[in-house]
Amino acid sequence: MHEPGTLSAVKAELEAFGAVNDPAASDGRERMLNITPDTGEFLGVLVRATGARQILEVGTSNGYSTLWLAEAALDTGGRVTTVEWATDKWVKAGENFAAAGVDGVVESLHADAEKVLERQDEASLELIFLDADRARYPDWWPMLRRVLCPGGLLVMDNATSHAEEVAPFVELVQADPAFATSLVSVGKGEFLATRTAQS
Ligand SMILES: C[S@@+](CC[C@H](N)C(=O)[O-])C[C@H]1O[C@@H](n2cnc3c(N)ncnc32)[C@H](O)[C@@H]1O
């Protein structure tokens, strides 16, 4: 059962953990690399404003961003599927979803995101949050565009923090006539793309 105070407390706990853990981690894989809290608020507004119910997150880490998406999905009557391939992070995320009381609206997959995208039905997703292996985004674009429904929204994190790295992907999406895009200066930079046509 979801209690708003509990969810907020788990979010605050993960923010505090990330602030201490990430700068001290010697191995990059030990970092949680969570979105910023204002990005979480922004995602929450996007989910609620679009009424998104079928939501996919690529890159769970310990589930911090998922909590923001799940909180909003509770308001839209939606569900969040989130994908993480690192076992330790996937386990931790599952514990955090249970502690926050959102495990009923979150499907947490332990998998390579590419496999999940491959088997996802065409035009079945209303919102996708992309926060994983940036080098693979261009290869994933045909699958991402296939699974987004008309009017669906793609949100990519790190658009300004790693602008050079994501440039090939951003250029691909911007060149696609079926999508309208925008770069938003919140957190590490959010690149938004919405499907305007069925092409
Ligand atoms: C930036 S972190 C995600 C942070 C999370 N969205 C948050 O804000 O709390 C990226 C995560 O994506 C995972 N990842 C990277 N490539 C992946 C792939 N191909 N499939 C599944 N997970 C992947 C990494 O293990 C890492 O935990």
The ligand as an SDF file (V2000), in Angstrom:
LIG
                    3D

 27 29  0  0  0  0  0  0  0  0999 V2000
   22.3920    6.7620  -15.1190 C   0  0  0  0  0  0  0  0  0  0  0  0
   22.0330    5.2330  -14.3990 S   0  0  0  0  0  0  0  0  0  0  0  0
   20.2720    5.2990  -14.1920 C   0  0  0  0  0  0  0  0  0  0  0  0
   19.8550    6.2040  -13.0700 C   0  0  0  0  0  0  0  0  0  0  0  0
   18.3740    6.1480  -12.7620 C   0  0  0  0  0  0  0  0  0  0  0  0
   17.5630    6.4410  -13.9240 N   0  0  0  0  0  0  0  0  0  0  0  0
   18.0410    7.1500  -11.6910 C   0  0  0  0  0  0  0  0  0  0  0  0
   17.9750    8.3330  -11.9930 O   0  0  0  0  0  0  0  0  0  0  0  0
   17.8620    6.7270  -10.5350 O   0  0  0  0  0  0  0  0  0  0  0  0
   22.1370    4.1540  -15.7950 C   0  0  0  0  0  0  0  0  0  0  0  0
   21.8230    2.7150  -15.4800 C   0  0  0  0  0  0  0  0  0  0  0  0
   21.5720    2.0460  -16.7130 O   0  0  0  0  0  0  0  0  0  0  0  0
   22.0520    0.7210  -16.6040 C   0  0  0  0  0  0  0  0  0  0  0  0
   22.2320    0.2420  -17.9800 N   0  0  0  0  0  0  0  0  0  0  0  0
   23.1400    0.6830  -18.8940 C   0  0  0  0  0  0  0  0  0  0  0  0
   22.9770    0.0400  -20.0560 N   0  0  0  0  0  0  0  0  0  0  0  0
   21.9480   -0.8200  -19.8860 C   0  0  0  0  0  0  0  0  0  0  0  0
   21.3040   -1.7550  -20.7380 C   0  0  0  0  0  0  0  0  0  0  0  0
   21.6890   -1.9450  -22.0070 N   0  0  0  0  0  0  0  0  0  0  0  0
   20.2640   -2.4590  -20.2510 N   0  0  0  0  0  0  0  0  0  0  0  0
   19.8690   -2.2900  -18.9630 C   0  0  0  0  0  0  0  0  0  0  0  0
   20.4450   -1.4190  -18.1060 N   0  0  0  0  0  0  0  0  0  0  0  0
   21.4710   -0.6920  -18.5710 C   0  0  0  0  0  0  0  0  0  0  0  0
   23.3340    0.8700  -15.7850 C   0  0  0  0  0  0  0  0  0  0  0  0
   23.6880   -0.3510  -15.1680 O   0  0  0  0  0  0  0  0  0  0  0  0
   22.9530    1.9650  -14.8000 C   0  0  0  0  0  0  0  0  0  0  0  0
   22.5080    1.4450  -13.5770 O   0  0  0  0  0  0  0  0  0  0  0  0
  1  2  1  0
  2  3  1  0
  2 10  1  0
  3  4  1  0
  4  5  1  0
  5  6  1  0
  5  7  1  0
  7  8  2  0
  7  9  1  0
 10 11  1  0
 11 12  1  0
 11 26  1  0
 12 13  1  0
 13 14  1  0
 13 24  1  0
 14 15  1  0
 14 23  1  0
 15 16  2  0
 16 17  1  0
 17 18  1  0
 17 23  2  0
 18 19  1  0
 18 20  2  0
 20 21  1  0
 21 22  2  0
 22 23  1  0
 24 25  1  0
 24 26  1  0
 26 27  1  0
M  CHG  2   2   1   9  -1
M  END
$$$$
